[in-house]
Amino acid sequence: EVRLVQSGAEMKKPGESLKISCKASGYSFNNYWVGWVRQMPGRGPEWMGIVHPDGSDTRYSPSFQGHVTISVDKSTRTAYLQWTSLKASDTALYYCARPKWGPDDAFDAWGQGTMVTVSS
Amino acid sequence: EIVLTQSPGTLSLSPGERATLSCRASQTVNVNYFAWYQQRPGQAPRLLIYGASFRATGVPGRFSGSGSGTDFTLTISRLEPEDFAVYYCQQYDSSPPSTFGQGTRLEIK
């Protein structure tokens, strides 16, 4: 069974840093990219970016480029999403997801989501 | 960036009825790069349709997708109680970034 298990909810203050994780199991990790999707309350999903399983290639949406970093640790089958300086507007639910095949594909497996709350 | 506009925003129907959800793209999308998702409250989105018309694994036959160019449709032939949820379209033709629509809420009448 394909599983993506994300780290738990976070509460942070503006300006703080954060790294959330997504651990994959049940499939050949080396064959699939891992993406991140933001969903703000009551809104549609937003595609943030995606990383090759060996970390050799990472692609970002222009809306998120420069504000987040997506990375991966192949040895632990874990993908990461990190911020160096959070803003209140980063408050959202974040999902990791696996595309059906390549980086430009629909997501057929999703994590359970990590809620990030940024408030002073 | 391709903008996807879904209609209607909310659709009120009864179990057993037919549901037709629309998604219009701001520019042409290759049919091979278009998907539909279902999201129930408190759950992650679930892939229903990819390549505009192919059902994902485990998706019931009452769900079907069609369309081309800028206009795509998700049809649910006979609504079951578990189908009342929010539905999103996605294009992954022009990526990055892939983009999603704002959603159609399917509610029980």
HADDOCK unambig.tbl for C-alpha pairs under 7 A between the chains (distance, minus, plus):
assign (segid A and resid 43 and name CA) (segid B and resid 102 and name CA) 6.27 0.50 0.50
assign (segid A and resid 44 and name CA) (segid B and resid 100 and name CA) 6.58 0.50 0.50
assign (segid A and resid 44 and name CA) (segid B and resid 101 and name CA) 6.27 0.50 0.50
assign (segid A and resid 44 and name CA) (segid B and resid 102 and name CA) 4.54 0.50 0.50
assign (segid A and resid 44 and name CA) (segid B and resid 103 and name CA) 5.97 0.50 0.50
assign (segid A and resid 45 and name CA) (segid B and resid 100 and name CA) 6.09 0.50 0.50
assign (segid A and resid 46 and name CA) (segid B and resid 99 and name CA) 6.49 0.50 0.50
assign (segid A and resid 46 and name CA) (segid B and resid 100 and name CA) 6.42 0.50 0.50
assign (segid A and resid 47 and name CA) (segid B and resid 97 and name CA) 6.43 0.50 0.50
assign (segid A and resid 47 and name CA) (segid B and resid 98 and name CA) 5.94 0.50 0.50
assign (segid A and resid 47 and name CA) (segid B and resid 99 and name CA) 6.22 0.50 0.50
assign (segid A and resid 59 and name CA) (segid B and resid 96 and name CA) 6.91 0.50 0.50
assign (segid A and resid 60 and name CA) (segid B and resid 96 and name CA) 6.53 0.50 0.50
assign (segid A and resid 61 and name CA) (segid B and resid 96 and name CA) 5.50 0.50 0.50
assign (segid A and resid 61 and name CA) (segid B and resid 97 and name CA) 4.75 0.50 0.50
assign (segid A and resid 104 and name CA) (segid B and resid 92 and name CA) 5.66 0.50 0.50
assign (segid A and resid 104 and name CA) (segid B and resid 95 and name CA) 6.38 0.50 0.50
assign (segid A and resid 105 and name CA) (segid B and resid 33 and name CA) 6.87 0.50 0.50
assign (segid A and resid 105 and name CA) (segid B and resid 92 and name CA) 6.00 0.50 0.50
assign (segid A and resid 106 and name CA) (segid B and resid 35 and name CA) 6.42 0.50 0.50
assign (segid A and resid 106 and name CA) (segid B and resid 50 and name CA) 6.52 0.50 0.50
assign (segid A and resid 107 and name CA) (segid B and resid 47 and name CA) 6.69 0.50 0.50
assign (segid A and resid 108 and name CA) (segid B and resid 47 and name CA) 5.53 0.50 0.50
assign (segid A and resid 110 and name CA) (segid B and resid 44 and name CA) 6.50 0.50 0.50
assign (segid A and resid 112 and name CA) (segid B and resid 44 and name CA) 6.02 0.50 0.50
assign (segid A and resid 113 and name CA) (segid B and resid 44 and name CA) 6.94 0.50 0.50
